[in-house]
Amino acid sequence: MKILVCISNVPDTTSKINFTDGDTKFDTNGVQFVINPNDEFGLTRAMWFKEKQGASVHVATVGGATTEPTIRKALAIGADEAIRVNAEPTDGFFVAEQLAAVVKNGGYDLVIAGRESIDYNGGMVPGILATLLDMNFVNTCIGLEVDGTTATAMREIDGGKEKISTSLPLVIGGQKGLVEESDLRIPNMRGIMMARKKALNVVEPVDANKTTEDRKFEKPAAKGAVKLVDNVDDLVNLLHNEAKAI
């Protein structure tokens, strides 16, 4: 089985976010970038398939040279090979078209993408990718087993979970639950050293439409003052007379 894990290069959630050029561009100065958490769950599951079933695991990202430390981390975790599409990921449709070309050229059986990235939270790439490739698709995937060409997936639905059976080739949109947080892997020194010898192939983007553009960014409004109370009577009084909530 040949697996491609799609990796997004996203800001660490602890980073301080700022904008430049009249709030039209994201300021990357001083920002630590990491593997998108939903993608990391997918990568960890792919490593399970590698170790238990002998699968070949490649990772791919769309981005400039600054994304290479992130994708090198994926190699250090255990991926066999990496692909970087040399283009700025301007929108979900553009990214999906680039990844679709990678999948077609690589002949992958299983494509694991995160349900959404934690920067724009668009949640569109896995579904568009499956449509472009005419592959089966399971979103909000929290469990995956593969036996030959048959895949059994568990996905989150409103009010519960759904177990479904499908076949390869398959695209999934993975999330927490695909593996547990305790199963996530931290690269060790041996993995880091081996990652330096693994292939990181840079490919040029295919022609694709860039259908959206960023007009302006805006930070959330600052939180208002907080009043602390130490008894129920005062709390009820504030909720009734000031907040008009009761």
ABEGO torsion letter per residue (X at the ends): XBBBBBBBBBBBAABBBBBBGGGABBBABGBBBBBBAAAAAAAAAAAAAAAAAGBBBBBBBBEBAAAAAAAAAAAAAGBABBBBBBBBBABAAAAAAAAAAAAAAAGBABBBBBABBAAAGAGAAAAAAAAAAGBBBBBGBABBBBBEABBBBBBBBBGEBBBBBBBOBBBBBBBBGABBAAABBBBBAAAAAAAAABBBBBBBBBBBBBABBBABBBBBBBBBBBBBBABAAAAAAAAAAAAGAX
